[in-house]
Amino acid sequence: MNQSLWRDHILPFSLLLGVLAAATFSGDYVLHRLNLVWVGRYLGFLGTLLIISSFYYSLRKRKLVTSGNPVTLLKLHEFTAWLGSLMILIHAGVHFNAILPWLAVVAMSINVVSGLVGRLLLKQAREHVKGQRDQFQLRGLSKPEVEQAVFWDAVALHLMTQWRKVHIPIFIVFAVLALGHVISVFLFWGWV
């Protein structure tokens, strides 16, 4: 049976992003419906704290800290970053008050997508393309025929392998924009 990289890997990834979007719209809708829009302000703070806490995994991975199981920390990183992103997206809602926060939301969204690519798709996609190559070779196809048969899946895999080149720089852009947003909130809203 010829499996499709799209159906088996990219579609579930897309559905997970859809769940994030649906949870965002639902959360924002509920807050507006219940007249609790003010809660969104605090979700921004909580989401930011969760995202900051998710960096412990990165510190452990780079051996800047030595405590903690890397596998457990990776799972915690993924969960806290996803939940923190959801809170920030609900915080942003559909309010178009200023450009800086929206640029931060866009950068964060790109970062979430790149993180999910790394987490959900890359390993499975590599295994899928290798399995496809092996199946075609077992059927007796020549090497050029095998490469032609898996060409589009191999192209998709190559594009996905570039995820870290997007993930880390976009995170830096997100962090700078988010910090600018937080500073401007304290300066202009009189919270200090």
C-alpha positions as CSV (number, residue, x, y, z in Angstrom):
1,M,0.0,0.0,0.0
2,N,1.5,3.4,-1.0
3,Q,1.3,5.7,1.9
4,S,1.2,9.4,1.4
5,L,3.5,11.8,3.3
6,W,0.7,14.3,3.1
7,R,-2.1,12.1,4.5
8,D,0.0,10.4,7.2
9,H,2.1,13.2,8.5
10,I,1.2,16.7,7.2
11,L,-2.5,16.4,7.6
12,P,-2.3,15.5,11.3
13,F,0.1,18.4,11.8
14,S,-2.4,20.7,10.1
15,L,-5.2,19.3,12.3
16,L,-3.1,20.1,15.4
17,L,-2.7,23.7,14.2
18,G,-6.4,23.8,13.5
19,V,-7.1,22.7,17.1
20,L,-4.8,25.6,18.3
21,A,-6.8,28.0,16.1
22,A,-10.2,26.7,17.2
23,A,-9.1,26.8,20.9
24,T,-8.0,30.4,20.4
25,F,-11.2,31.6,18.7
26,S,-13.3,29.6,21.3
27,G,-11.4,31.1,24.2
28,D,-11.7,34.6,22.9
29,Y,-15.4,34.1,22.2
30,V,-16.1,32.8,25.6
31,L,-14.3,35.7,27.3
32,H,-16.3,38.2,25.3
33,R,-19.6,36.4,25.8
34,L,-19.1,36.2,29.5
35,N,-17.9,39.8,29.7
36,L,-14.5,38.7,31.0
37,V,-12.3,40.4,28.3
38,W,-10.1,41.7,31.1
39,V,-9.0,38.1,31.8
40,G,-7.2,38.2,28.4
41,R,-4.8,40.8,29.7
42,Y,-3.6,38.4,32.4
43,L,-3.5,35.5,30.0
44,G,-0.8,37.4,28.1
45,F,1.4,37.4,31.3
46,L,0.7,33.8,32.1
47,G,1.4,32.7,28.5
48,T,4.7,34.7,28.5
49,L,5.7,33.0,31.8
50,L,4.9,29.6,30.4
51,I,6.9,30.2,27.3
52,I,9.9,31.5,29.4
53,S,9.7,28.4,31.5
54,S,9.8,26.2,28.4
55,F,13.4,27.5,27.8
56,Y,14.7,25.2,30.5
57,Y,14.7,22.4,28.0
58,S,16.9,24.5,25.6
59,L,19.3,25.3,28.5
60,R,19.5,21.6,29.3
61,K,20.0,20.6,25.7
62,R,22.9,23.0,25.4
63,K,24.3,21.7,28.7
64,L,24.0,25.1,30.4
65,V,22.2,23.3,33.2
66,T,22.7,19.7,34.1
67,S,19.6,18.7,36.0
68,G,16.5,17.2,34.5
69,N,15.7,14.4,32.1
70,P,16.0,15.7,28.5
71,V,13.1,13.6,27.3
72,T,10.8,14.8,30.1
73,L,12.0,18.3,29.6
74,L,11.3,18.2,25.8
75,K,7.7,17.1,26.5
76,L,7.4,19.8,29.1
77,H,8.9,22.3,26.6
78,E,6.4,21.3,24.0
79,F,3.4,21.5,26.3
80,T,4.3,24.8,28.1
81,A,5.2,26.5,24.8
82,W,1.9,25.3,23.2
83,L,-0.2,26.3,26.2
84,G,1.6,29.6,26.6
85,S,1.1,30.3,22.9
86,L,-2.6,29.6,23.2
87,M,-2.9,32.0,26.1
88,I,-1.1,34.7,24.2
89,L,-3.3,34.1,21.2
90,I,-6.4,34.5,23.3
91,H,-4.8,37.5,24.9
92,A,-4.3,39.0,21.4
93,G,-7.9,38.1,20.4
94,V,-9.2,40.1,17.5
95,H,-8.1,43.5,18.9
96,F,-6.1,45.6,16.5
97,N,-4.9,48.3,18.9
98,A,-1.2,48.5,17.9
99,I,1.2,47.0,15.4
100,L,4.0,45.9,17.8
101,P,1.8,43.3,19.6
102,W,0.5,42.0,16.3
103,L,4.1,41.6,14.9
104,A,4.9,39.7,18.1
105,V,1.9,37.4,17.6
106,V,2.8,36.8,14.0
107,A,6.4,35.9,15.0
108,M,5.2,33.7,17.8
109,S,2.8,31.9,15.4
110,I,5.6,31.2,12.9
111,N,7.7,29.9,15.8
112,V,4.9,27.6,16.9
113,V,4.5,26.2,13.4
114,S,8.2,25.7,13.1
115,G,8.4,24.0,16.5
116,L,5.6,21.7,15.5
117,V,7.3,20.8,12.2
118,G,10.4,19.8,14.2
119,R,8.4,17.9,16.7
120,L,5.7,16.2,14.7
121,L,6.8,15.9,11.2
122,L,10.5,15.6,10.7
123,K,11.3,12.2,12.3
124,Q,8.2,10.6,10.9
125,A,8.8,12.1,7.4
126,R,12.4,10.7,7.3
127,E,11.1,7.3,8.2
128,H,8.3,7.6,5.7
129,V,10.7,8.5,2.8
130,K,13.2,5.8,3.8
131,G,10.3,3.2,3.9
132,Q,9.1,4.3,0.5
133,R,12.6,4.0,-0.9
134,D,13.0,0.5,0.6
135,Q,9.6,-0.6,-0.8
136,F,10.4,0.5,-4.3
137,Q,13.8,-1.1,-4.2
138,L,12.2,-4.4,-3.0
139,R,9.9,-4.2,-6.0
140,G,13.0,-4.2,-8.2
141,L,12.9,-0.5,-9.3
142,S,16.3,1.0,-10.3
143,K,17.8,3.7,-8.2
144,P,16.7,6.5,-10.7
145,E,13.2,5.0,-10.7
146,V,13.1,4.9,-6.9
147,E,14.3,8.5,-6.7
148,Q,11.6,9.6,-9.3
149,A,8.9,7.7,-7.3
150,V,9.8,9.5,-4.0
151,F,10.7,12.8,-5.6
152,W,7.9,15.0,-4.2
153,D,8.1,13.4,-0.8
154,A,11.8,13.9,-0.7
155,V,11.3,17.6,-1.7
156,A,8.8,18.0,1.2
157,L,11.3,16.3,3.6
158,H,14.1,18.6,2.5
159,L,12.0,21.7,3.2
160,M,11.0,20.3,6.6
161,T,14.7,19.7,7.5
162,Q,15.2,23.4,7.4
163,W,12.9,24.0,10.4
164,R,15.7,25.0,12.9
165,K,16.9,27.7,10.5
166,V,13.5,29.3,11.0
167,H,12.7,28.3,14.6
168,I,15.6,29.9,16.5
169,P,15.8,33.2,14.6
170,I,12.0,33.7,14.6
171,F,12.0,33.0,18.3
172,I,14.6,35.8,18.8
173,V,12.4,38.2,16.7
174,F,9.4,37.1,18.8
175,A,11.3,37.7,22.0
176,V,12.4,41.2,21.0
177,L,8.9,42.1,19.8
178,A,7.2,40.7,22.9
179,L,9.7,42.5,25.2
180,G,9.0,45.7,23.3
181,H,5.3,45.1,23.7
182,V,5.6,44.5,27.5
183,I,7.8,47.5,28.0
184,S,5.3,49.7,26.0
185,V,2.4,48.4,28.1
186,F,4.2,49.4,31.3
187,L,5.2,52.8,29.9
188,F,1.9,53.8,28.3
189,W,-0.8,52.1,30.3
190,G,0.5,53.5,33.6
191,W,0.9,50.1,35.3
192,V,4.2,51.1,36.9
